[in-house]
């Protein structure tokens, strides 16, 4: 009986979304393939939350580093080639590294027959298709974020001081303590205070910025530059435009 190790990868915890090929499904396919081909799985290597485009994968790297050696291990079985990588150069880099330690990659979904003269061509084709598919997923995700942002909705990134991100509604919610500081900064600026005098006033009151440090001129400038956001508008894209936001404004237009 041939001996092998199994490799599985999911790019997100629980494998949800566009790439919904979960660990249970992968394991079921690998076990069925092993049984059909009289192969004994002696160990399992799993990478969770690792992108298919990542150049490093701890589970695979452990195999390459000697966690599985030939003999007696002959192969690394995976449910699908894109579990190794969704980028062609990384896929073949791992393939070469594994061959250097005497191991072959065997894909359940793309078992073309290792002795077939067409196997290398089909393998390259599936690797290319995996990269194209990843590009399409990325484009769809990016496009969805742009549409959401164009409608004034949160599309990712760190929220401005004065707001938190509510994961349930996936949008900005006011941080009451920080919002009071934002209003104070604009109130002082409206009275003609200089940047330095605003900084001095904030620090004299024992107020700190988001990182817990004392206020500086630059951190105050960031707040003042975000005036339109605090008034309920939302800016999207590097060269985007301002639209009416769906978040609650901290400042009144007056």
C-alpha positions in Angstrom: 0.0 0.0 0.0 1.3 3.4 -1.0 1.7 6.0 1.8 0.8 9.7 1.5 0.2 12.9 3.5 -2.9 15.0 2.8 -2.9 18.8 2.4 -6.0 21.0 2.8 -6.3 24.8 2.7 -9.2 27.3 3.3 -8.7 31.0 2.6 -11.2 32.1 5.3 -12.3 30.8 8.6 -15.2 28.5 7.9 -14.5 28.9 4.1 -17.5 31.1 3.3 -18.1 33.3 0.4 -17.0 32.8 -3.2 -14.5 30.2 -2.3 -16.7 27.8 -0.4 -14.7 24.6 -0.7 -14.5 23.8 3.0 -12.3 21.4 5.0 -15.0 18.8 5.4 -15.6 18.6 1.7 -11.9 18.4 0.9 -11.3 15.7 3.5 -14.2 13.6 2.2 -12.8 13.7 -1.4 -9.3 12.9 -0.3 -10.3 9.9 1.8 -12.5 8.6 -1.0 -9.6 8.9 -3.5 -7.2 7.2 -1.1 -9.5 4.3 -0.6 -10.1 3.9 -4.3 -6.4 3.9 -5.1 -5.2 1.8 -2.1 -3.3 4.7 -0.5 -2.8 5.2 3.3 -3.0 8.7 4.6 -0.5 8.9 7.4 -0.8 12.6 8.3 -2.8 15.7 7.6 -1.5 19.2 7.0 -4.0 22.1 7.1 -3.7 25.8 6.4 -6.7 27.8 7.7 -7.2 31.5 6.8 -4.4 31.4 4.2 -5.0 33.0 0.8 -4.4 31.0 -2.3 -2.3 33.9 -3.6 0.0 33.8 -0.5 3.6 33.0 -1.3 4.0 31.1 2.0 1.7 28.4 3.5 2.8 27.0 6.9 1.3 23.6 6.3 3.0 23.1 2.9 6.2 24.7 4.2 6.3 22.1 7.0 6.1 19.3 4.4 8.9 20.9 2.3 11.0 21.3 5.4 10.9 17.6 6.2 7.7 16.8 8.1 7.1 14.2 5.4 9.8 12.4 3.6 10.2 9.8 0.8 10.6 7.0 1.7 8.1 6.0 3.0 5.9 8.9 2.0 5.4 9.1 -1.8 3.0 11.9 -2.4 1.0 14.9 -1.1 -2.7 14.5 -1.9 -4.9 17.5 -2.2 -8.5 17.8 -3.2 -7.8 20.3 -5.9 -4.6 22.0 -7.3 -5.8 25.4 -6.3 -5.5 24.4 -2.7 -1.7 24.5 -3.3 -1.9 27.9 -4.8 -4.0 30.1 -7.0 -1.0 31.7 -8.6 0.9 29.7 -11.2 4.4 30.7 -10.1 3.7 29.7 -6.5 2.1 26.4 -7.5 5.1 25.4 -9.5 7.5 26.7 -6.9 5.9 24.3 -4.4 5.8 21.5 -6.9 9.6 21.9 -7.5 10.3 22.1 -3.8 8.3 18.9 -3.1 10.0 17.0 -5.9 13.4 17.9 -4.4 12.3 15.9 -1.3 10.9 13.1 -3.4 7.2 14.0 -3.1 4.7 14.4 -5.9 1.5 16.5 -5.8 -1.6 14.4 -6.5 -4.9 16.3 -7.0 -8.1 14.4 -6.6 -10.0 16.8 -8.9 -7.3 16.9 -11.6 -6.0 13.3 -11.6 -4.8 13.2 -15.2 -2.6 10.2 -14.7 0.9 10.9 -13.9 2.2 8.8 -16.7 0.0 10.5 -19.3 1.9 12.5 -21.9 -0.9 15.2 -21.6 -0.7 15.4 -17.8 1.8 18.4 -17.8 -0.3 20.4 -20.2 -3.5 19.8 -18.3 -1.8 20.6 -15.0 -0.5 23.9 -16.4 -4.0 24.7 -17.8 -5.8 24.1 -14.5 -3.2 26.2 -12.6 -3.8 29.0 -15.1 -7.5 28.7 -14.7 -7.2 28.9 -10.9 -5.3 32.2 -11.2 -7.9 33.6 -13.6 -10.7 32.5 -11.3 -9.0 34.3 -8.4 -8.7 37.4 -10.5 -12.4 37.3 -11.2 -13.3 36.8 -7.5 -11.1 39.8 -6.6 -12.7 41.9 -9.3 -16.2 41.0 -8.2 -15.4 41.8 -4.6 -13.7 45.1 -5.5 -16.7 46.0 -7.7 -19.1 45.3 -4.9 -17.2 47.6 -2.5 -17.1 50.4 -5.1 -20.9 50.2 -5.6 -21.5 50.2 -1.9 -19.2 53.1 -1.4 -20.8 55.1 -4.2 -24.1 54.8 -2.3 -22.5 56.2 0.9 -21.9 52.9 2.6 -18.8 51.7 4.4 -16.6 49.7 2.1 -13.6 48.8 4.3 -10.6 50.4 5.9 -10.1 52.1 9.2 -12.9 54.4 10.3 -12.1 58.1 11.1 -11.6 59.1 14.7 -15.0 59.5 16.2 -16.5 56.4 14.7 -16.3 52.6 15.2 -17.3 49.9 12.7 -20.3 47.8 13.6 -19.7 44.4 12.1 -23.3 43.6 12.3 -24.4 46.4 10.1 -21.0 46.8 8.4 -21.1 50.5 8.8 -19.9 53.5 10.9 -21.4 54.0 14.4 -20.6 57.0 16.6 -18.0 56.5 19.4 -19.5 58.9 22.0 -16.3 59.7 23.8 -14.4 60.4 20.6 -17.3 62.3 19.1 -17.2 64.8 22.0 -13.5 65.4 21.3 -14.2 65.9 17.6 -16.9 68.5 18.4 -14.5 70.3 20.8 -11.8 70.5 18.2 -14.2 72.1 15.7 -15.6 74.4 18.3 -12.1 75.6 19.2 -11.2 76.1 15.6 -14.4 78.0 15.0 -13.4 80.4 17.7 -10.2 81.1 15.9 -7.8 78.9 17.9 -4.5 78.0 16.3 -3.5 74.4 15.8 -1.0 74.6 18.7 -3.5 76.1 21.1 -6.1 73.4 20.2 -3.4 70.7 20.9 -2.5 72.4 24.2 -6.1 72.5 25.3 -6.7 68.9 24.5 -3.6 67.7 26.3 -4.3 70.0 29.3 -7.7 68.2 29.7 -5.9 64.8 29.7 -7.5 63.8 26.4 -5.7 61.3 24.2 -5.9 60.4 20.6 -7.0 56.9 19.3 -3.6 55.3 20.1 -3.7 56.7 23.7 -1.0 59.2 23.0 -1.0 63.0 23.4 -2.4 65.1 20.7 -0.2 66.7 18.1 -0.7 69.3 15.4 -0.8 66.6 12.7 -3.4 64.5 14.5 -5.6 67.6 14.9 -5.2 68.4 11.2 -6.5 64.9 10.3 -9.6 65.6 12.3 -10.2 69.0 10.7 -9.6 67.6 7.2 -12.4 65.0 7.8 -15.0 67.7 8.3 -17.2 66.5 5.5 -17.2 63.0 6.9 -18.3 64.3 10.3 -21.1 66.2 8.6 -22.5 63.0 7.1 -20.8 62.7 3.7 -18.7 59.7 2.5 -15.7 59.8 0.1 -14.8 56.7 -1.9 -11.9 55.9 -4.1 -8.5 57.6 -4.6 -10.1 60.0 -7.1 -13.6 59.5 -6.1 -16.3 61.9 -5.1 -18.2 62.9 -2.0 -21.7 61.4 -1.6 -24.3 61.5 1.1 -23.3 58.9 3.7 -25.5 56.4 5.5 -23.7 57.0 8.8 -24.9 59.4 11.5 -23.1 62.8 11.4 -21.2 64.0 14.4 -21.3 67.7 13.4 -24.4 69.6 12.4 -24.1 71.6 9.1 -24.5 74.8 11.1 
